[in-house]
């Protein structure tokens, strides 16, 4: 019996110790970064329709963005095309600056002739497909006169979009040291553009919202610059996730790669499946050995897309005409009825993890506690949003939420003169009664 007791006591001591050691050895899986296993300095994934953030990792740290900068140059060009200040067939005369930069084939470039003229359309295609740097500078000069003046427009647009913690020193994303001493005035000779992943995603989000047709060019895998001439040069898209290219991913049709020694291998990608479009940003991607590569950035992007398309779906959390149990109506004064029913006018649909649907609850905010008749049907009286009760919700890329109007569900006509007279009397005596007994209540204290 003594031997059995000793073993029993020993078991009670050893079992908890064993369990604690097993827990200590178990890999941590409580954070999203460990789950996705991304080897990047920063990353973010958003729903391109609503801007809802589905995942982020170190997304607020400013890092090198390299040629992802060109999304801003594209934005400003497409704005100029839209307002008519620039046209696609407008001709650009090559400057000394763009000529010299274009001759550096170690950079991504289409060679420009010193005495050549080029249409804005072909320069745009060279920029969007081949990330051609001199072509990008040419566009900046066309819009603003000089690249230094163009920087002012870049900063103005960034402020307008609400981008944060950014710095632009040129229109291309190159290191200024690659610009042969001709970098924009007021910038350092070794400066480079920086921006956090969250701001890069916001830039891409608004670019697609305002100029969705730009994907028609961004998705072109290969094109010949100046085809049929002695200057013809094959342009292959650096976005290797496009259909038919080496890291093809279903649904990818944009957006912009970037690579410099400072920024590493970066990428802003977008993909659409069914009615869902996602935007992913990865910055300074490396492989398992810590070495940056094209494959590393596209592998990381694929993981983000797999996560987004696999784990999330657009769910109708609140149907149209939804009524809040705690507030089904609001008071009406001077009306034939003393209250009017209220409900959410339009349904609220949000991109969420399908397993978390029950964690989201609608919240009501009223603009007024009562209305005065006449009251019209569909009169806005407040707003509703959905909030998560527990778990992780990163919010939206532009800081807002999906809001639905709360409206009256029927009209309430104004009461007639006789009814209003008796309502007035009732209110008078009601207020008098409350005043008297309210005073008595205070006096008894």
C-alpha positions in Angstrom: 0.0 0.0 0.0 2.8 2.4 0.8 4.4 1.9 -2.7 1.0 2.7 -4.4 0.5 5.8 -2.4 4.0 7.1 -3.2 3.3 6.5 -7.0 0.0 8.3 -6.7 1.5 11.3 -4.9 4.4 11.4 -7.5 1.8 11.3 -10.3 0.0 14.3 -8.9 3.2 16.2 -8.9 4.5 15.1 -12.3 1.3 15.4 -14.4 0.9 19.2 -13.9 4.6 19.7 -14.6 4.3 17.7 -17.8 1.2 19.7 -18.9 2.9 23.0 -18.2 6.0 22.0 -20.2 3.9 20.9 -23.1 2.1 24.2 -23.2 5.4 26.1 -23.1 6.7 24.1 -26.0 3.5 24.5 -28.1 3.8 27.2 -30.9 1.9 30.4 -30.3 -1.1 30.7 -32.6 -3.0 33.5 -31.0 -2.0 36.2 -33.4 -2.8 36.5 -37.1 0.8 37.0 -38.1 1.9 33.6 -36.8 -1.1 31.9 -38.5 -0.2 33.3 -41.9 3.5 32.8 -41.5 4.4 35.9 -43.6 8.1 36.7 -43.9 7.7 40.4 -44.6 8.4 43.7 -42.9 4.8 44.7 -43.3 1.5 43.5 -44.8 -2.1 44.4 -45.1 -5.2 42.9 -46.8 -8.4 44.8 -47.4 -11.8 44.4 -49.1 -11.6 46.6 -52.2 -15.4 47.3 -52.1 -15.8 48.7 -48.5 -12.2 49.2 -47.4 -12.6 46.8 -44.5 -9.3 45.7 -43.2 -9.1 41.9 -43.0 -5.5 41.5 -41.8 -2.6 43.7 -41.0 1.0 43.2 -39.8 3.2 46.2 -38.8 1.0 48.2 -41.2 1.7 51.6 -39.7 5.5 51.7 -40.0 6.9 53.8 -42.8 9.0 51.7 -45.2 10.4 52.0 -48.7 7.7 51.7 -51.4 9.9 51.7 -54.5 7.8 51.6 -57.7 4.6 51.3 -55.9 5.0 55.1 -55.9 3.9 55.0 -59.6 0.3 54.4 -58.4 0.3 58.0 -57.2 1.7 59.1 -60.6 -1.0 57.1 -62.4 -3.7 58.6 -60.1 -2.6 62.2 -61.0 -2.4 61.4 -64.7 -5.9 59.8 -64.7 -7.3 62.8 -62.8 -5.8 65.1 -65.5 -7.2 62.9 -68.3 -10.6 63.0 -66.6 -10.6 66.8 -66.2 -9.3 67.4 -69.8 -6.1 69.1 -68.9 -4.1 66.2 -70.5 -5.1 64.0 -73.4 -4.0 60.5 -74.4 -2.7 61.6 -77.8 -0.9 64.6 -76.4 2.8 64.5 -77.4 5.8 64.8 -75.1 9.1 66.1 -76.2 12.0 64.3 -74.5 14.2 66.4 -72.1 17.8 65.9 -71.1 16.6 64.4 -67.8 14.3 61.8 -69.3 16.7 60.9 -72.1 19.6 60.2 -69.7 17.5 58.2 -67.3 16.0 56.2 -70.1 19.4 55.0 -71.3 20.1 53.2 -68.1 19.0 49.6 -68.9 19.9 48.5 -65.4 16.7 50.3 -64.4 13.3 49.4 -65.8 13.1 51.6 -68.9 12.0 52.0 -72.5 14.8 53.9 -74.3 13.7 57.3 -75.4 15.3 59.2 -78.3 16.8 62.5 -77.4 14.9 64.2 -80.3 11.8 62.0 -79.9 8.2 62.7 -79.2 5.9 60.2 -77.5 2.2 60.1 -76.8 1.0 60.2 -73.2 -0.9 57.0 -73.9 2.3 55.0 -74.8 4.2 56.5 -71.9 1.4 55.5 -69.6 1.4 52.0 -70.9 5.2 51.8 -70.4 4.8 53.0 -66.8 1.8 50.8 -65.9 3.0 47.6 -67.6 6.8 47.8 -67.6 7.3 50.2 -64.7 9.4 52.4 -67.0 11.0 55.1 -65.0 11.9 57.7 -67.6 8.4 57.4 -69.0 7.1 58.1 -65.5 9.2 61.2 -65.2 8.0 62.3 -68.7 4.4 62.1 -67.4 5.2 64.1 -64.3 6.9 66.8 -66.4 3.9 66.9 -68.8 1.4 67.4 -65.9 3.4 69.9 -63.7 6.3 71.2 -65.9 9.0 69.7 -63.6 9.3 66.7 -61.4 9.8 69.1 -58.4 6.5 70.8 -59.1 4.9 67.3 -59.6 6.0 66.4 -56.0 3.7 69.2 -54.7 0.8 67.6 -56.5 1.7 64.2 -55.1 1.7 65.6 -51.6 -1.6 67.5 -52.1 -3.3 64.3 -53.3 -1.8 62.3 -50.4 -3.2 64.8 -48.0 -6.6 64.8 -49.8 -6.7 61.0 -49.5 -5.8 61.0 -45.8 -2.5 59.1 -46.3 -0.2 59.2 -43.3 3.5 59.1 -42.5 4.6 59.3 -46.1 7.5 61.1 -47.9 7.7 61.6 -51.7 11.1 62.6 -53.2 10.4 61.7 -56.8 7.7 60.4 -59.1 9.2 56.9 -59.8 10.1 55.3 -56.6 13.8 55.0 -57.6 16.5 56.0 -55.1 17.5 59.6 -55.9 21.0 58.3 -56.5 19.8 56.7 -59.7 18.7 60.0 -61.2 22.2 61.0 -62.2 22.3 64.2 -60.1 19.0 65.5 -61.6 16.8 64.6 -58.7 14.1 67.1 -57.8 15.2 70.3 -56.1 14.8 70.2 -52.3 15.3 66.5 -52.0 18.4 64.5 -50.9 20.7 62.8 -53.3 20.1 59.4 -51.6 16.5 59.9 -50.6 13.8 57.4 -51.4 10.0 57.4 -51.1 8.5 55.9 -47.9 5.0 55.1 -46.8 3.3 52.6 -44.4 1.5 49.6 -45.8 -1.8 51.0 -44.5 -1.3 54.2 -46.6 -0.2 52.2 -49.6 -3.4 50.1 -49.4 -5.5 53.3 -49.0 -3.9 54.8 -52.1 -4.7 51.6 -54.1 -8.2 51.6 -52.7 -9.0 55.1 -53.8 -7.2 54.6 -57.1 -9.5 51.7 -58.0 -12.6 53.5 -56.7 -11.9 56.6 -58.8 -10.3 55.0 -61.8 -11.3 51.4 -62.1 -10.6 51.3 -65.8 -6.8 51.5 -65.0 -6.9 47.7 -64.5 -7.5 47.3 -68.3 -3.8 48.4 -68.7 -2.4 47.0 -65.4 -3.6 43.5 -66.4 -1.7 43.4 -69.7 1.0 40.7 -69.3 3.1 41.7 -72.3 3.2 44.4 -74.9 5.6 45.9 -77.4 6.6 49.5 -77.0 6.6 51.3 -80.4 5.8 48.1 -82.2 6.6 48.2 -85.9 9.5 50.7 -85.5 13.2 50.4 -85.1 12.7 51.4 -81.4 10.4 48.5 -80.7 11.1 46.9 -77.3 9.2 44.0 -75.6 7.6 45.0 -72.3 6.8 42.2 -69.8 4.7 43.0 -66.8 6.6 42.7 -63.5 3.4 41.5 -61.9 4.2 37.8 -62.3 0.8 36.8 -60.7 -1.1 37.8 -63.9 -2.6 34.9 -65.9 -0.1 33.1 -68.0 2.9 34.3 -66.0 5.1 32.3 -63.7 3.3 32.9 -60.4 -0.2 33.2 -61.9 -3.0 33.4 -59.3 -6.7 33.2 -60.2 -8.3 36.5 -60.4 -5.2 38.8 -60.2 -5.5 41.8 -62.6 -3.1 44.4 -61.0 -1.6 46.4 -59.5 2.0 47.5 -59.0 5.4 46.0 -58.0 8.4 47.7 -56.6 12.0 46.8 -56.0 15.0 48.7 -54.7 17.8 47.9 -52.4 16.2 50.1 -49.7 12.6 48.9 -50.1 13.3 45.3 -50.9 10.7 43.3 -52.8 7.3 45.0 -52.4 4.0 44.5 -54.1 0.4 45.9 -54.2 -1.8 43.3 -55.7 -5.5 43.0 -56.4 -7.6 40.0 -57.3 -11.3 39.4 -58.0 -13.3 36.3 -57.6 -17.0 36.4 -58.0 -18.3 39.7 -56.5 -15.3 39.9 -54.1 -12.2 42.0 -54.9 -9.3 42.1 -52.5 -6.2 44.4 -52.2 -3.0 43.1 -50.7 0.2 44.9 -49.8 3.4 43.2 -48.9 6.6 45.1 -48.1 10.2 43.8 -48.0 9.3 40.2 -48.5 12.0 37.5 -48.0 12.2 33.7 -48.3 12.8 31.2 -45.5 16.5 32.1 -45.6 15.9 35.8 -45.2 16.7 36.6 -48.9 14.4 38.9 -50.8 13.1 37.8 -54.2 10.3 38.1 -56.7 9.0 34.7 -55.5 9.0 35.7 -51.9 6.7 38.7 -52.5 4.3 36.8 -54.7 4.2 33.8 -52.3 3.4 36.3 -49.4 0.7 37.9 -51.5 -0.8 34.5 -52.4 -1.0 33.7 -48.7 -2.9 36.9 -48.1 -5.3 36.2 -51.0 -5.8 32.6 -49.9 -6.7 33.8 -46.4 -9.1 36.5 -47.7 -10.9 34.4 -50.2 -10.9 31.3 -48.0 -11.9 32.7 -44.6 -14.0 35.7 -45.4 -17.3 36.3 -47.2 -19.7 39.2 -47.6 -22.5 38.5 -45.1 -25.8 40.4 -44.6 -25.6 41.1 -40.9 -28.7 43.3 -40.7 -31.6 42.9 -43.1 -33.6 45.8 -44.6 -36.5 47.0 -42.4 -34.7 45.6 -39.2 -36.3 47.0 -36.0 -34.4 47.4 -32.8 -36.0 45.6 -29.9 -35.0 48.4 -27.5 -36.2 51.2 -29.7 -39.0 50.3 -32.2 -40.5 53.8 -32.3 -39.9 57.4 -31.4 -42.3 60.0 -30.0 -44.3 62.3 -32.2 -45.7 65.6 -31.0 -48.7 67.4 -32.5 -49.6 64.3 -34.6 -52.6 62.1 -35.0 -50.4 59.4 -33.5 -48.1 59.9 -30.5 -45.3 57.7 -31.9 -44.0 56.4 -35.2 -42.2 53.1 -35.9 -38.6 53.2 -37.1 -36.4 50.7 -38.9 -33.1 50.3 -40.8 -33.8 51.3 -44.4 -31.1 49.3 -46.3 -29.5 46.0 -45.3 -25.9 46.1 -43.9 -23.5 43.7 -45.5 -19.9 43.3 -44.3 -16.9 41.2 -45.3 -16.3 39.1 -42.2 -15.0 35.6 -41.2 -18.0 33.4 -41.7 -17.5 31.8 -38.3 -17.9 35.1 -36.6 -21.3 36.2 -37.8 -22.9 35.9 -34.4 -20.3 38.2 -32.8 -21.6 41.2 -34.8 -24.4 43.2 -33.4 -26.2 46.3 -34.7 -25.9 49.6 -32.8 -28.4 52.4 -33.0 -27.6 56.1 -32.8 -30.6 58.5 -32.9 -30.4 62.1 -34.2 -33.5 63.1 -32.2 -35.7 61.7 -29.4 -39.0 63.0 -30.9 -40.4 64.4 -34.1 -43.1 67.0 -34.7 -45.8 66.2 -37.2 -46.2 66.2 -40.1 -43.8 63.2 -40.2 -43.0 61.7 -43.6 -42.4 58.1 -44.3 -38.6 57.3 -44.8 -37.6 60.3 -42.8 -34.1 59.8 -41.5 -34.0 59.8 -37.7 -30.6 58.1 -37.0 -28.0 55.7 -38.2 -27.0 52.1 -37.5 -23.6 50.4 -37.6 -22.5 46.8 -36.7 -19.8 46.2 -34.1 -18.0 43.1 -33.1 -18.7 42.1 -29.5 -15.4 40.1 -29.1 -12.4 39.1 -31.3 -10.4 41.2 -33.7 -11.8 43.9 -35.9 -9.2 46.1 -37.7 -11.8 48.6 -38.9 -11.8 50.3 -42.3 -8.9 51.7 -44.4 -10.4 55.2 -44.5 -11.4 55.1 -40.8 -15.1 55.0 -41.4 -17.7 52.3 -41.0 -20.6 51.0 -43.0 -23.6 53.0 -41.9 -27.3 52.5 -42.7 -29.9 55.1 -42.2 -32.7 54.5 -39.7 -36.0 55.9 -41.0 -39.6 56.2 -40.1 -41.7 53.4 -41.6 -44.9 55.4 -42.1 -46.2 58.9 -42.2 -47.9 60.7 -39.3 -50.2 63.5 -40.2 -50.5 66.6 -38.0 -53.5 66.6 -35.7 -56.5 68.9 -36.2 -57.0 72.1 -34.3 -59.4 70.5 -31.8 -57.0 67.6 -31.1 -54.1 70.0 -30.7 -56.2 72.1 -28.2 -56.9 69.1 -26.0 -53.3 67.9 -26.4 -52.2 71.3 -25.1 -54.5 71.1 -22.1 -53.3 67.6 -21.3 -49.6 68.7 -21.6 -50.3 71.7 -19.4 -51.8 69.7 -16.6 -49.3 66.9 -17.0 -46.4 69.4 -16.6 -48.2 71.1 -13.7 -48.8 67.7 -12.0 -45.1 66.8 -12.5 -44.0 70.2 -11.1 -46.1 70.0 -8.0 -45.2 66.5 -7.1 -41.6 67.1 -8.1 -41.4 70.0 -5.7 -43.0 68.0 -3.0 -40.5 65.2 -3.5 -37.6 67.7 -3.2 -39.1 69.3 -0.1 -39.3 65.9 1.7 -35.6 65.3 1.3 
